[in-house]
Structure formats: C-alpha cells, structure tokens
Amino acid sequence: MKNLFAFLALFALSVSVFSQEKQQDSTKTEILDEVLVKAVRVEATSPITHSNVTKQQLAKRNLGQDIPVLLNYLPSVVTTTDAGAGVGYTGIRVRGINAQSTNVTINGIPYNDAESLGTFWVNLGDFASSVESLQLQRGVGTSTNGSGAFGASINVLTDAVSNEANGEISNSFGSYNTRKHTVKFSTGLLNNHFELAGRLSQIASDGYIDRASSDLKSYFLQASYVDNNTLIKAITFGGKEVTYQSWNGLEDLELLENNRTFNTAGMYTDDEGNTRFYDNEVDNYNQDHYQLHWNERYNNNWSTNLGLNYTYGRGYFEQYKEDEDFADYNLEEITIGGETVNTTDLIRRRWLDNDFYVVNASANYKKNALNMTFGTSYSNYDGDHFGEIIWAQYASNSEVRDRYYEGNGRKKDFSTFLKATYRLNDKVSLYGDLQLRNVDYKTSGLTSDRVTFNVDENYSFFNPKAGITYKLNDENNFYFSYARANREPNRDDFENNETVKPEQLNDFELGWRHITEKFRININGYYMLYNEQLVLTGNIDNVGNPIRTNSGDSYRLGLEVEATVKLTDKFLVQPNFTVSSNKNKETVASIDGELVNLGKTNISFSPEFVAANAIVFQPEESFQVSFLSKYVGEQFMGNTDAKASKLDSYFINDFNIVYEIKMNSIFKSVVLSGLVNNVFGVKYISNGYYYTYDDTWSVPGSTITIEGAGYYPQATTNFLVGATLKF
C-alpha cells in the first residue's frame, strides 16, 4: 500500500506523455498550478480576511528557521519555539488561536494531525524551500478539503512547474552551531511536457536552550506532466527529525533570571548523588507523504482537480525516568536480598505509528458573472500508540521492548462543499460557501497512564458562510462576511475530559481595502463569537502537549490594520497592528476549595495588542536591506487572570540583508543573505504554561490552591548568514 501512490503517479504520467503532444503556454501552466489550491484559497477581492506570501518573500529569510518563524511579521501572528532559536519545535498563533484550531493544507491536502489536530513543522525541515506560495486566512475563512477551517488557515502550494532547467546549492551557518544545507534541481520542461524536480536538505542546530539540539533531514521530489489543458503532479516529500527535548520550560525563577538556557529534560541523579543528564532524551520521528494531483481544464468554463494522498508517520520520544512504580508499567514486585523492590529507574519510549489516506475531488465552473467550486473529500486515519521499556535497573518480569501499554485511534472524515462568487454588477459581488462534514472517531486500548481509553463519537457539522464585496472604484472595495464553524475535540481533550464538547464559532468580518501604486491599506474588524471554545488552560501534560478545556461562551473582538507605503522608489514601510479584546464571558474556578465566579476574564494566550513593521531599503533590484520589528502585548497563560499566569510584553527587532550577484559563468547568480535576530538582545519569553493544584495536606482540614508556572525563554541576539549558488 505504501507504494501505491508512487505507482499510480508513474502510471498516470506515462499515459499522459504518450497520449498528448500539444504545445503549452507558461501562463496556462501557472493557472493550472493554482487549481491545486483553488478549493481552499480565496481571490484578492473575496470577503475573506487574508494575507498572501510568495516564494520570493520567504526566500529572503529562509536560512534554516521553520515556517512559523518566517510568518512572524504577518498581522495578528505570534510565534514561539521550544529551543529558543526558531529551529525544531516551533508554534504559531493567529488572533490568539492555538495550533489545534489553525487549519493547514499542503496542495489542498490536510496536514494537521488527525488525532491531535496539531501541526508539526519539525517533521518537514526546510519545507519553505519547496513552497511556491502561501495564503494565511484569518477568521473562519473558506471551506477546505477535509477538516473545517476554524479560526485561521494556512494554505500551502508547493513548487510550480519550471519551464527552464535550473539548480541551487544553498548553505547557511549561524549562532548555536546552526547550519542548513540544501540542494535543488529542476530539469525544466522536457519535450515541452515533462518535468522532474527535487530537493534534499539538512538542518542542524544546538539550540539556544541547553542540549535542545535539532537534526532535521528532509526531501522533496516532484514529477509533472503539463499540457494545454492537463497538469499531473506526482509528489513525495518528508523528513526525519531528531530533537533533544526542551518542552519542560523553566519553572525556577532564579534559573530564569540567572541561567535562562537551563534545560531540565533528561536530568537525573546517579548513585553518587550527582546531577546528570541523559544523552538521548530525544524525539525521533519519520514522516513521508505521497501525493498525486490531476488537474484538467475541459474548456473555458470547466476544470477539475483530483488529489490523492498517503502519509506514513512513525517514531517515538525517549525518556530516562527515576524511581518509577512497577505497577505503572505492569511489572511485578521482586525480592532482592530479602527486601521487596517495587520501583526502578528505566528508559522508556512512547511510540506513534500511523497511516493517513486522503481523496479530494473538486470541480470549478466559471462563466460570465458566476465562479463556482464544489467538491468532496474523504480521509481515513489509523494510528497505533504504544510504550516500550528499553532498559530498567530492575527488570522484574519484563523483556526488552515489552509494551506496557497499547492503544489505537481511528478517524474517518467525510466532507462536501459548494462555494460560489456571483457578480451582480460592476460594483457588487456575492459570496456563498456551504460545507457538510461528518467525523467518526474511535479509540481502543490504554493510554500512556495505562487507563482504559474507549471513545466512540460521531459528529455531523454544517458550516455555512456568506459575504458581500462592494467595489467603490478601482482603488477601494469594502466587504462583509459571516461564517459558522464547528470543530471536534482532539485526542488529548478526550483523555483529560471524557465529556468534552465540540466548539462552535460565529465569525463576523468587516473590511476595507485601498490600493494605489504607492499606498495600500487593509483595515478589518472582526467579531468572533464562540460557544464551548476549546481554550488552552495554560497547563501541559507529561509530554509537553497543551491541555484545553471548554470555556462556555467567549468572544474575540478586534481591529486589524495592514499597510504598505512606498515612500520613494527605494524606500517602503510595511506596518501592521491588531488591537483586540478576547474574553471569557463568565469564568468559574475552584480557589482554596471553593467555587468562585470570576466574571469576565481574558482568554489565555491572547494579547490585546500585536504589531509589526518592516522598513525596506532597496537601492537596486539585486540589493535589499530590511529592518523588522515585532511587539506583542502582555498575555495570560490561564483563563483566571491570575498574576502568576501573566507573560510580559516584548518588543524585538531583526535585521535582514540580501544581495544577488549576477554572473555569466557556470552560475547564473550568487545570492548572499544575512539575518540578525533580536538585534538589541532583549531577554523575552513568548510562551509558557500555568497550572494549579489543591494542597489538602499541609494544613489539616483546609484546602490551599497552589499556583505554578513555566516559561520558554527565547534567544537573545543571534545571527544566520548564507549563500545560494543558482545555475
């Protein structure tokens, strides 16, 4: 089965090559490429709030850091990284919305993990080097293939077909022994129809945080057939990541102040009482993707897209654990020297082995005033979860690699959608979007805590959207949209609360777009009204996953402003800011053994003010200097407005320089790039966690609520430099 898509791709390509011999035009090829994401993207004038990012924009800072970090300066975006330097495990929040509610597609194929709903960019190291374009939709956005968009969407299109043969060799180096090595090639169109392209990459870093190393190997291979009316792509990509764990953060405030790079992961005490660190406290995961896309244009009115996907993921994280109870690992007590032994030091691995299948089909009809897309999607996920003991000080009745827990999760997702834009006249366009979605989720076996875990849930969701765009003139248009979205809980939500409910969102967006040659501005107001929103509690589980809970009624009310101002032919500025109010309408918490109604409180990880700016100086086409600034206001890590849960605001600045040297030798050009992150060395924290527990033992007969918090310090001043040879 794992080779089925590769076989189908080669078969389809061979059939197409021998059956069609027409000439094609490059413009039409580009249009066909765009069909890959037609079902999930919106056009410039659509009543959906969005930002587009091109390949060229990504390339300027693509020196090894992950995609979330490269998107840091978009409106309403806040990013973070466990290792502190933008390599390894990174995260992105949009309007305060967490990764589990941010929908990601690659060529229209869902990328979010089906069970956790999270997005793990670490599994696709250097993926930015294979991205043709990217669209970030804020709010509910448009219907997607597969899972419903909820809060934000990132839609990625991989490399387009290249007409001309080309190649790249790219190397970069920087702080914390960070380095990236990339080789890319394209044959260009052979016989005017066939292209083969690929990429190999390695990224490595020691990380800002102690031992928070990353070793990321990845690949991308694409075979394409192009005709006037046909585009077939067979794509395989994937990666292997080995990252030393740094998800614990720092709870010790003294360490945070005086030794902020300290990493508690892997720490243990040896027989002599010395503090030591286990050298293989790592996350080790492989992920391979196989996609086949067939786009066909039948005439000026009709086109279709068929997409197939298979993803195979497998890997584990490894931990050294001290004084573990035998009972937690299904081990029997033993007697040594007449003494009963029921605890042991051990090394464990917790595994995930999963298969993910997707079939997408959509059609587009365009005639006169009507532009309509409709389609369906089906996905099937099968994931095995199990734990192994690979070493124990006292092995009891165990054997090497005995599984102390086993479980399985299965998820089927079926959706169908219809969306259309209808131009009433030269001024007014109407937008409608309907999605029906059915989710079936079942689990069996045990959790990692050896607790029986049986979920059998089926959800049916209806997600309607409607909008209107008014074109005042060539320079100004206004839009309004309403969207309804529903989202199911993830696996961790069920583990923490078996009665967890799906979340619902009503999203209202009102905006103005003004475009002239020297000045562009987008102003958007939004009101996101939630019911049972799954918000971050601020706490994390024992593997670093954020814990969420239903919050009842809540809302996000905000204003986003994004502008580009061309001061001269050589200078431009690109400011954006978001001001918002993000509230739980009523919060009830247990404090000192009593339920307390706290009234209206702030939603966790939702700063009220986020701003960014880019000052760009480009004296000539081949030379560009940028000064980038980012401000994130204070935010709470929990939902009770507790002072102990507050993250301070921060203001950081980056400096980016790009210079391309044109050549007439074997190389077409050499691109030199430099990036200085956090120029002024700000000691800031972009993420953390907050928890409480009840102390019922210190003072007999009373309950005292104890608070705790952990923090993820980010790197101070650091740099990356690189050179790309193009031929």
C-alpha positions in Angstrom: 0.0 0.0 0.0 2.8 2.4 0.8 4.0 2.3 -2.8 0.5 2.6 -4.3 0.6 6.3 -4.9 4.0 6.2 -6.5 2.8 3.5 -8.9 -0.4 5.4 -9.7 1.6 8.6 -10.3 4.1 7.0 -12.7 1.3 5.3 -14.5 -0.7 8.5 -15.0 2.4 10.3 -16.1 3.4 7.7 -18.6 -0.2 7.6 -20.1 -0.3 11.3 -20.4 3.2 11.6 -22.0 2.3 9.2 -24.7 -1.3 10.3 -25.3 -0.8 14.0 -25.7 1.6 16.0 -27.8 0.3 19.5 -27.7 2.3 22.6 -27.0 1.5 24.5 -23.8 1.9 28.0 -22.7 3.6 29.0 -19.5 0.7 31.3 -18.3 -1.7 28.4 -18.6 0.7 26.2 -16.7 0.7 28.7 -13.9 -3.1 28.8 -13.9 -3.3 25.0 -13.7 -0.8 25.0 -10.8 -3.2 27.3 -8.9 -6.0 24.8 -9.4 -4.3 22.7 -6.8 -5.4 25.1 -4.1 -8.5 26.5 -5.8 -10.8 24.8 -3.3 -9.1 26.3 -0.2 -7.9 29.7 -1.3 -9.7 33.0 -2.0 -9.1 35.7 -4.5 -7.9 39.2 -3.7 -11.4 40.7 -3.7 -13.1 38.0 -1.7 -14.8 38.9 1.6 -12.4 36.8 3.5 -9.5 38.3 5.5 -6.2 37.0 4.2 -2.5 37.6 3.5 -0.5 36.1 0.6 3.2 35.2 0.9 5.3 34.5 -2.2 8.2 32.2 -2.7 10.4 35.3 -3.1 9.3 36.8 0.2 10.0 33.5 2.1 13.4 33.2 0.5 14.8 36.4 2.0 14.9 35.0 5.5 14.9 31.3 4.7 18.2 30.4 6.4 17.1 27.4 8.4 14.3 28.6 10.7 10.9 27.0 10.5 7.9 28.3 8.5 6.0 29.7 11.6 9.1 31.9 12.3 9.1 33.1 8.7 5.5 34.2 9.1 6.1 36.1 12.3 5.6 39.5 10.8 2.1 38.9 9.4 -0.9 40.6 11.0 -2.1 39.0 14.3 0.6 36.4 14.3 2.6 35.3 17.4 5.2 32.6 17.1 7.4 30.7 19.6 10.0 28.0 19.6 10.8 25.5 22.4 14.6 25.5 21.6 14.6 29.3 21.5 16.2 29.9 18.2 13.5 29.1 15.6 14.7 25.6 14.7 13.0 22.4 15.9 9.6 22.6 17.6 8.0 25.9 16.7 4.5 27.1 17.0 2.2 29.8 15.6 -1.0 31.5 17.0 -3.2 33.7 14.9 -5.5 36.1 16.8 -4.6 34.1 19.9 -5.9 30.9 18.3 -3.8 27.9 19.0 -2.3 25.4 16.5 -5.1 22.9 17.1 -7.6 25.4 15.6 -5.4 26.6 12.8 -6.1 24.5 9.7 -3.1 23.7 7.5 -3.3 22.2 4.0 -0.5 21.4 1.6 -1.7 21.4 -2.1 -5.2 21.2 -0.7 -4.4 18.1 1.4 -5.0 18.4 5.2 -1.7 18.5 7.1 -3.0 18.8 10.7 -2.5 15.5 12.6 -5.9 13.9 12.6 -5.9 13.0 16.3 -4.1 15.8 18.0 -5.2 18.4 15.3 -1.8 20.0 15.8 0.7 21.0 13.1 4.3 19.8 13.5 6.5 21.7 11.1 9.5 20.0 12.6 8.7 16.9 10.6 9.2 18.9 7.4 12.5 20.6 7.9 13.3 23.3 5.3 9.9 22.9 3.7 10.0 26.7 3.0 12.5 25.9 0.2 9.8 24.0 -1.6 6.9 26.4 -1.2 5.7 28.3 -4.2 3.2 30.5 -2.3 1.2 30.5 0.9 -2.0 32.1 2.0 -2.9 32.8 5.6 -6.6 33.3 6.2 -7.7 34.9 9.5 -11.1 34.0 10.9 -13.1 31.1 9.7 -12.0 31.6 6.1 -13.2 29.4 3.2 -14.2 25.8 3.2 -11.3 23.4 3.0 -10.8 19.9 1.7 -11.3 17.7 4.7 -11.4 19.3 8.2 -13.3 22.5 8.6 -11.4 25.8 9.0 -11.7 27.2 12.5 -10.1 30.4 13.5 -7.3 30.5 11.0 -6.0 28.6 7.9 -2.6 28.3 6.3 -2.8 27.0 2.7 0.5 26.0 1.1 1.2 25.4 -2.6 4.5 23.6 -3.3 6.8 24.4 -6.2 5.3 25.2 -9.5 6.4 23.5 -12.7 9.5 25.2 -14.1 9.8 25.8 -17.8 13.6 26.2 -17.7 16.2 23.8 -16.2 17.7 25.2 -13.0 19.5 24.2 -9.9 20.5 25.7 -6.5 23.1 24.9 -3.9 22.4 26.7 -0.6 24.4 26.8 2.6 23.9 28.8 5.7 25.5 29.0 9.1 24.9 30.9 12.3 24.7 31.1 16.1 24.3 27.9 18.3 26.1 25.9 15.6 23.1 26.3 13.3 23.6 25.2 9.7 21.4 24.4 6.7 22.5 22.6 3.5 20.1 22.4 0.5 20.4 21.1 -3.0 17.6 21.8 -5.5 17.1 21.0 -9.2 14.6 21.1 -12.0 15.0 19.5 -15.4 12.7 22.2 -16.9 10.2 21.0 -19.4 11.4 18.0 -21.4 9.8 17.7 -24.7 7.6 20.6 -23.7 5.6 18.4 -21.3 7.6 16.6 -18.6 9.5 18.0 -15.6 11.4 16.3 -12.8 12.3 18.4 -9.8 13.6 17.8 -6.3 15.3 18.9 -3.1 17.5 17.4 -0.4 18.1 19.3 2.9 19.7 19.0 6.2 19.3 21.4 9.1 21.1 21.1 12.4 21.3 23.3 15.4 22.5 23.0 19.0 19.6 25.3 20.1 19.6 28.3 22.4 18.4 26.2 25.3 20.9 23.7 26.7 21.0 20.4 24.7 18.0 21.5 22.7 19.6 20.2 19.5 17.8 19.5 16.2 18.9 17.3 13.4 16.4 17.6 10.5 16.7 15.8 7.2 14.1 16.2 4.5 13.4 15.7 0.8 11.0 16.8 -1.9 10.6 15.1 -5.3 8.1 16.1 -8.0 7.4 14.6 -11.4 5.0 16.7 -13.6 3.2 16.3 -16.9 1.9 19.6 -18.5 -0.3 20.1 -21.5 -2.5 23.0 -22.6 -5.3 21.5 -20.5 -3.7 19.0 -18.3 -1.4 19.1 -15.3 -0.5 15.9 -13.4 1.8 16.0 -10.5 3.3 13.1 -8.5 4.9 14.5 -5.4 6.7 12.8 -2.5 8.1 14.7 0.4 9.0 14.0 4.0 11.6 14.2 6.7 13.3 12.7 9.7 13.7 14.7 12.8 15.7 14.0 16.0 15.3 16.8 18.5 16.5 16.8 22.1 13.5 17.5 24.3 13.1 21.1 25.6 9.3 21.1 26.3 9.7 21.3 30.1 10.4 25.0 30.1 11.7 26.7 33.3 9.7 26.9 36.5 12.6 28.0 38.7 12.5 31.9 38.7 16.1 32.1 39.9 17.3 30.0 37.0 15.1 32.0 34.7 16.9 35.1 35.8 20.5 33.8 36.0 20.7 30.7 33.8 17.8 31.1 31.4 19.2 28.4 29.0 18.9 25.7 31.6 17.1 22.6 30.4 15.6 20.2 33.0 14.8 17.5 30.3 16.9 14.3 30.8 18.0 15.3 34.3 18.6 12.6 36.9 20.6 11.8 40.0 23.2 9.0 39.8 24.1 6.6 42.6 26.7 9.0 44.0 24.2 11.8 44.2 25.5 13.7 41.2 23.1 15.5 38.8 23.5 14.2 35.4 21.6 14.4 32.0 20.5 11.5 29.9 22.2 12.0 26.5 19.3 10.6 24.4 16.2 12.4 25.8 15.0 12.9 22.2 12.0 13.0 19.9 12.7 10.7 16.9 10.1 10.8 14.2 9.8 10.0 10.4 7.1 11.2 8.2 6.6 10.5 4.4 4.0 12.0 2.2 2.9 10.7 -1.3 0.5 12.9 -3.3 -0.9 12.6 -6.8 -2.8 15.6 -8.3 -4.6 15.6 -11.7 -5.9 19.0 -12.9 -7.9 19.1 -16.1 -9.3 22.0 -18.0 -12.1 21.0 -20.4 -13.0 24.4 -21.8 -13.1 28.0 -20.8 -15.9 27.1 -18.3 -15.0 23.8 -16.6 -11.9 22.5 -14.8 -11.5 19.6 -12.3 -9.0 18.5 -9.7 -8.4 15.1 -8.3 -6.0 14.7 -5.3 -4.8 11.5 -3.6 -2.6 11.4 -0.6 -0.9 8.8 1.7 1.1 9.8 4.7 3.1 7.4 6.8 4.4 8.5 10.2 6.3 6.6 12.8 8.5 7.4 15.7 8.9 7.9 19.4 10.2 10.1 22.2 12.7 8.6 24.6 12.9 9.4 28.4 15.0 8.4 31.4 12.7 8.1 34.4 13.7 7.7 38.0 12.0 5.7 40.8 9.1 4.6 38.6 6.5 2.4 40.2 6.4 -1.2 38.9 2.6 -1.0 38.8 2.7 1.9 36.3 4.4 -0.4 33.8 2.5 -3.7 34.5 5.6 -5.1 36.3 5.6 -7.4 39.3 7.3 -6.8 42.6 10.6 -8.6 43.1 12.6 -9.5 46.2 16.3 -8.9 46.3 18.3 -9.8 49.5 15.1 -10.2 51.4 13.8 -6.7 50.5 10.8 -6.0 48.3 11.6 -3.9 45.3 8.7 -2.2 43.5 10.4 0.9 41.9 13.1 1.2 39.3 15.0 3.7 37.1 14.2 2.9 33.5 14.3 4.2 29.9 11.1 4.2 28.0 9.9 5.0 24.5 6.4 6.1 23.7 5.6 5.3 20.0 3.2 6.6 17.4 2.8 4.6 14.2 0.1 6.0 11.8 -1.3 5.8 8.3 -3.3 8.7 6.8 -5.2 8.4 3.5 -7.0 11.3 1.6 -9.1 11.5 -1.6 -10.1 15.0 -2.8 -12.2 15.8 -5.8 -13.4 19.2 -6.9 -14.7 21.0 -10.0 -14.8 24.6 -10.9 -17.3 26.3 -13.2 -16.7 29.9 -14.4 -19.0 31.7 -16.8 -19.8 35.4 -17.0 -20.7 36.6 -13.6 -20.5 33.2 -11.8 -17.5 31.5 -10.4 -18.4 28.2 -8.6 -16.3 25.5 -7.0 -17.7 22.3 -5.5 -16.2 19.1 -4.3 -15.8 16.3 -1.7 -13.1 14.9 0.4 -12.6 11.7 2.4 -9.8 10.9 4.8 -9.0 7.8 6.9 -6.6 7.8 9.8 -5.3 4.8 11.7 -2.8 5.4 14.5 -1.2 3.0 16.9 0.0 4.3 20.3 2.3 2.1 22.4 5.1 2.3 25.0 8.2 0.2 25.4 10.8 -0.2 28.2 14.2 -0.5 26.6 16.2 -0.6 29.8 15.5 -0.9 33.5 17.7 -1.1 36.6 15.4 -3.8 37.9 13.7 -5.5 35.0 11.2 -7.6 37.1 9.3 -9.8 34.7 9.9 -7.6 31.7 11.7 -8.3 28.5 13.4 -5.7 26.3 10.8 -3.7 24.3 7.9 -5.2 26.2 4.9 -3.0 25.6 3.5 -1.7 28.8 0.5 0.0 27.1 -1.1 -0.3 23.6 -3.9 1.7 22.1 -5.4 2.7 18.7 -7.1 5.7 17.3 -9.2 5.6 14.1 -10.7 8.7 12.4 -12.8 9.0 9.3 -13.6 12.4 7.9 -16.0 13.0 5.0 -17.0 16.4 3.7 -18.6 18.0 0.8 -18.7 21.7 -0.1 -20.1 24.2 -2.6 -18.8 27.8 -2.8 -19.6 30.5 -5.4 -18.9 34.1 -6.2 -21.6 35.9 -8.2 -21.0 39.4 -9.6 -24.4 41.2 -9.5 -22.9 44.2 -11.4 -19.7 46.1 -11.7 -20.0 47.2 -8.1 -21.4 44.3 -6.1 -20.2 40.6 -5.7 -21.9 38.0 -3.5 -20.1 35.1 -1.9 -21.6 31.9 -0.6 -19.9 28.8 0.9 -21.6 25.7 2.3 -19.8 22.7 3.9 -21.3 19.5 5.3 -18.9 17.4 7.3 -19.1 14.1 9.2 -16.4 12.9 11.6 -16.2 9.5 13.1 -13.6 8.9 15.8 -12.9 5.7 17.8 -10.2 4.7 20.2 -9.4 1.5 22.0 -6.8 0.1 24.4 -4.9 2.0 27.1 -3.5 5.5 27.4 0.2 6.0 28.4 -1.0 6.1 32.0 -2.5 2.6 31.5 -6.0 3.9 31.8 -8.7 2.3 29.6 -9.4 4.7 26.8 -12.5 4.0 24.7 -14.0 6.8 22.6 -16.8 6.3 20.1 -18.0 9.6 18.8 -19.7 10.8 15.6 -20.2 14.4 14.7 -22.1 16.0 11.9 -21.3 19.6 11.2 -22.9 22.2 8.9 -20.6 25.2 8.2 -22.3 28.0 6.1 -20.5 31.2 5.0 -21.8 34.2 3.2 -20.3 37.6 2.2 -20.6 40.6 0.0 -18.0 42.8 -1.7 -18.7 46.3 -2.8 -16.3 47.9 -5.3 -16.5 51.6 -4.9 -13.8 52.2 -7.6 -10.6 50.7 -8.9 -8.8 51.8 -5.7 -11.4 50.9 -3.0 -13.5 47.9 -2.1 -15.4 47.0 1.1 -16.5 43.6 2.3 -18.6 42.0 4.9 -18.8 38.3 5.7 -20.4 35.9 8.2 -19.2 32.3 8.8 -20.2 29.5 11.0 -17.7 26.8 12.0 -17.6 23.7 14.1 -14.6 21.8 15.3 -14.3 18.4 17.1 -12.2 17.8 20.2 -8.8 16.1 19.8 -7.4 13.0 21.5 -5.8 14.9 24.4 -9.1 16.7 25.1 -10.9 13.3 25.5 -8.1 12.0 27.7 -8.4 14.9 30.0 -12.2 15.1 30.0 -14.4 12.3 28.5 -17.4 14.6 28.4 -15.6 17.3 26.3 -17.8 19.1 23.7 -17.1 20.3 20.2 -16.6 24.0 19.8 -18.7 26.4 17.7 -17.8 29.8 16.2 -19.8 32.6 14.6 -17.4 34.9 12.8 -18.2 38.4 11.5 -15.7 40.2 9.4 -16.0 43.8 8.0 -13.2 45.3 5.9 -11.9 48.0 3.6 -9.1 47.5 1.0 -7.5 50.5 -0.6 -4.9 50.0 -3.3 -2.8 52.6 -5.2 0.6 52.4 -6.7 2.3 54.0 -3.7 -0.1 53.1 -0.9 -2.0 50.0 0.2 -4.0 49.5 3.3 -6.3 46.8 4.6 -8.5 47.5 7.6 -10.5 44.7 9.0 -12.8 44.5 12.0 -13.8 41.1 13.4 -16.1 39.7 16.0 -15.7 36.0 16.7 -18.4 34.7 19.0 -17.7 31.3 20.5 -19.7 28.6 22.2 -17.7 26.0 24.1 -14.4 27.3 22.7 -11.6 24.9 23.5 -9.1 27.2 25.1 -5.7 26.5 26.5 -5.8 26.1 30.2 -2.1 27.1 30.3 -1.2 23.6 31.7 0.7 21.0 29.7 0.6 17.2 30.0 3.7 15.0 30.7 4.8 15.1 27.1 4.5 18.8 26.6 1.1 18.9 24.9 -1.1 21.9 25.8 -4.2 21.0 27.8 -7.5 22.5 26.6 -11.0 22.9 28.1 -14.4 24.1 27.1 -14.8 27.7 28.1 -18.6 28.2 27.7 -19.4 31.5 25.9 -16.5 33.7 24.8 -15.6 36.2 22.1 -12.8 37.9 20.3 -13.4 41.5 19.1 -10.6 43.1 17.2 -9.3 45.6 14.6 -6.5 44.7 12.2 -4.7 47.2 10.1 -2.1 46.3 7.4 -0.4 48.8 5.1 2.3 49.1 2.5 3.6 52.7 2.0 6.1 53.4 -0.8 7.9 56.4 0.4 10.2 56.6 -2.6 11.3 54.3 -5.4 13.9 52.9 -2.9 12.1 53.0 0.5 8.9 51.4 1.7 7.4 50.6 5.1 5.0 47.8 5.9 3.3 48.3 9.2 0.5 46.2 10.7 -1.2 46.1 14.1 -4.0 44.3 15.8 -5.9 45.7 18.8 -8.4 43.2 20.4 -10.5 42.2 23.3 -10.6 38.5 24.0 -12.9 37.5 26.8 -14.5 34.5 28.5 -17.9 35.8 29.4 -18.0 34.0 32.7 -15.3 32.0 34.4 -15.8 29.8 37.5 -12.7 28.4 39.2 -12.0 26.4 42.3 -9.9 28.5 44.6 -8.9 27.3 48.1 -11.6 24.6 48.0 -14.4 26.9 47.0 -16.0 27.7 43.6 -15.5 31.4 42.8 -17.2 33.2 40.0 -14.5 35.5 38.5 -16.9 37.0 35.9 -15.4 38.1 32.6 -11.8 37.1 32.2 -9.2 37.2 29.4 -8.8 34.2 27.1 -5.4 32.6 27.5 -2.6 33.4 25.2 -4.5 36.3 23.6 -2.6 39.6 23.8 -4.7 42.7 23.3 -2.1 44.4 21.1 0.2 42.9 18.4 2.1 45.0 16.0 4.8 44.6 13.4 6.7 46.7 10.9 9.2 46.4 8.1 11.4 49.2 6.8 12.7 48.1 3.5 15.5 49.9 1.6 16.1 48.6 -2.0 18.5 50.9 -3.9 18.6 48.4 -6.8 16.9 45.2 -7.8 19.7 42.9 -6.5 20.2 44.5 -3.1 17.7 44.8 -0.2 18.0 45.7 3.4 15.1 45.3 5.9 14.7 46.2 9.5 11.9 44.2 11.1 10.1 45.0 14.3 7.6 43.0 16.4 5.6 44.0 19.5 3.5 41.5 21.5 1.5 42.8 24.4 1.1 41.1 27.7 -0.9 38.0 27.8 -2.2 35.4 30.4 -1.3 31.7 30.2 -4.5 30.8 32.0 -8.1 31.9 32.0 -8.5 33.2 35.5 -6.4 36.4 35.1 -4.1 35.2 37.8 -1.0 37.4 38.2 1.2 34.3 38.3 0.0 33.4 34.8 0.9 36.7 33.1 3.6 36.8 30.3 5.1 40.3 29.9 5.0 42.2 26.7 8.1 42.2 24.5 9.5 44.2 21.6 12.1 42.7 19.3 13.9 43.7 16.1 15.5 41.8 13.3 17.9 42.9 10.5 17.9 41.2 7.1 20.1 41.8 4.1 20.0 40.2 0.7 22.4 40.8 -2.2 22.4 39.0 -5.5 25.5 39.0 -7.7 24.7 38.3 -11.4 27.2 36.1 -13.2 27.9 34.9 -16.7 29.8 31.8 -15.7 28.6 28.3 -14.7 26.4 30.1 -12.1 23.6 32.4 -13.1 23.9 34.3 -9.8 25.1 34.1 -6.2 22.7 35.2 -3.5 24.2 36.3 -0.2 21.9 36.6 2.8 22.3 37.7 6.3 19.9 37.8 9.3 20.4 39.2 12.8 17.6 38.2 15.1 16.8 40.2 18.2 19.3 42.9 17.3 19.1 44.6 20.7 19.5 41.4 22.8 16.1 41.5 24.5 15.5 38.7 27.1 12.0 37.8 26.3 9.5 34.9 26.8 7.0 34.2 24.1 5.3 31.1 25.6 4.8 29.2 28.8 2.3 27.3 30.9 0.3 27.8 34.1 -1.2 25.3 36.5 -2.8 25.0 39.9 -3.4 22.1 42.3 -5.1 21.8 45.7 -2.9 21.3 48.8 -5.1 19.4 51.3 -2.3 18.0 53.5 -0.2 20.9 54.7 -3.0 22.3 56.9 -5.3 19.6 58.1 -9.0 20.3 57.3 -8.2 23.1 54.8 -7.6 23.4 51.1 -5.0 25.8 49.7 -4.7 26.3 45.9 -1.1 26.3 44.8 -0.1 28.0 41.6 2.8 27.2 39.3 4.2 28.4 36.0 6.8 27.5 33.5 8.4 29.6 30.8 10.2 29.2 27.4 12.9 31.8 27.1 13.8 32.9 23.6 17.2 33.6 22.2 18.9 36.9 22.6 21.0 38.4 19.7 21.8 35.7 17.2 22.6 35.6 13.5 22.5 33.5 10.3 24.4 34.0 7.1 24.0 32.1 3.9 25.0 31.8 0.2 22.9 30.3 -2.6 24.5 29.4 -5.9 21.9 29.4 -8.8 22.6 27.7 -12.1 
